[in-house]
Amino acid sequence: MINTYKSMLHSIAERNQHQPEFLQAVDEVMEDVIPYMQENHQDWFQAKIVERITEPERVVSFRVVWLDDKQEVQVNRGYRVQMNSAIGPYKGGLRFSPTVNLSILKFLAFEQVFKNSLTGLPLGGGKGGSDFNPKGKSDNEIMRFCQSFMTELHRHIGSDTDVPAGDIGVGGREIGFLFGQYKRLRNHFTGVLTGKDTAWGGSYIRPEATGYGLLYFVQEMLSHQKKDISGLVVCISGAGNVAQYAAEKSLEMGAKVITLSNSSGTLHDKDGFDAEKLAYIATLGRELDKYTAKYTNATFHADEKPWQFACDIALPCATQNELDANDAERLIKSGCILVAEGANMPSTAKAIQLFRENEVLFGPAKAANAGGVAVSGLEMSQNAIGQSWSREEVDERLKQIMQDIHQTCITYGNSKTSIPNYLKGANIGGFIKVAAAMMDQGAV
């Protein structure tokens, strides 16, 4: 089994050189999946399921040319990675950031396949974006970029083919510009994008969904241990939608949130945030350090991460590989009992290993942050039937989906200790549905 595992990963690495994020994501999944296949599905090896599931069905790369406000031509690169459509149309966000490259998008698309599978909704996995940086750009520049981007992308997407959504750098404004251009080009008003405004086909609580879903999953993890979140101290990284709505839901559940962060550093409020403070943070944009002028008991720690502060629960909600082994050791030493990932793959492999060895509850991203795509799937359902569900109805459906994902993780994440192996459960639970569908649909 060890030789099979190593040889398969070596072969995948040879085919995907210089793509470390993608290979990290593959390794994380296959460590659990290959032994499961050895014990239960030898026929999947013969059908080359691993080799097929780690190879995108299609990768589109294209030039994006647009005019800035100085009437100068700018050129960016756009991508769409259509990873797997075995259980439904490709579904996954668009990311606009200078850090975007093929390795990151393939890792995100690969994770998305299993995340979408875990929701129980008929969604395949994909991801896309551009190395365009929206920071510092005017609304008109962003509009012109989005229109140019969609002028190429529209050929490759559709409500029954591939349904993009937002991600880092792509919020409601960008979705609006993208949708408007798609509609002009295709003369078709359709649910081709999710994250739309509720006035024209969007779903309630879509902006909140990832953060809310994360806390619903945390609540299930604690309940399984006969514990409650009320009164516990929470450290959160990030300051965008996921982090802010995770903080909001944490407060609603009775927890005390003491940190948020961005690429400049960490904001620590020893008194804990409240609704008024979170509302103020939302007005600061990237200038979190200004918070301390109004709330003088708080401190801003430039170029530092939140994991130095003692907490019961850590929620990394910023970016991939933000929480490393040193951070994990700090959290363990401070008495942290639970880590759940709000961002995509924010914990390094060594950090996860340390959490497992020290019996810290660990909720992996593909399970814990599936709330966003779950509500995107609900938005697609509403578009398909021409209805709009209430905020309460969507929230209740989201909560049920997160509870179902937790149960799947428990079912497949059996452990020799009292701490469930949520990573194993999510990997196997997400994989087997996709693999079975691929087998049903033929090997070639």
Buried (B, 14 or more C-beta within 10 A) or exposed (E): EEEBBEEBBEEBBEEBEEBBBBBBBBBBBBBBBBBBBBEEBEEBBEBBBBEBBBBBBEBBEBEBBBBBEEEEEBEBBBBBBBBBBBBBBBBBBBBBBEEBBBBBBBBBBBBBBBBBBBBBBBBBBBBBBBBBBBEEBEEEBBBBBBBBBBBBBBEBBBBEBBBBBBBBBBBBBBBBBBBBBBBEBBEEEBBBBBBBEBEEBBBBBBBBBBBBBBBBBBBBBBEBEEBEBEEBBBBBBBBBBBBBBBBBBBBEBEBBBBBBBBEBBBBBBEEBBBEEBBEBBEEBEEEBBBBBEEBEEBBBBEEBBBBBBEBBBBBBBBBBBBBBBBBBBBBBEBEBBBBBBBBBBBBBBEBBBBBBEBEBBBBBBBBBBBBBBBBBBBBBBBBEEEEBBEEEEBBEBBBEBBBBBBBBBBEBBEBEEEBBBBBBBBBBBBBBBBBBBBBEEEEE
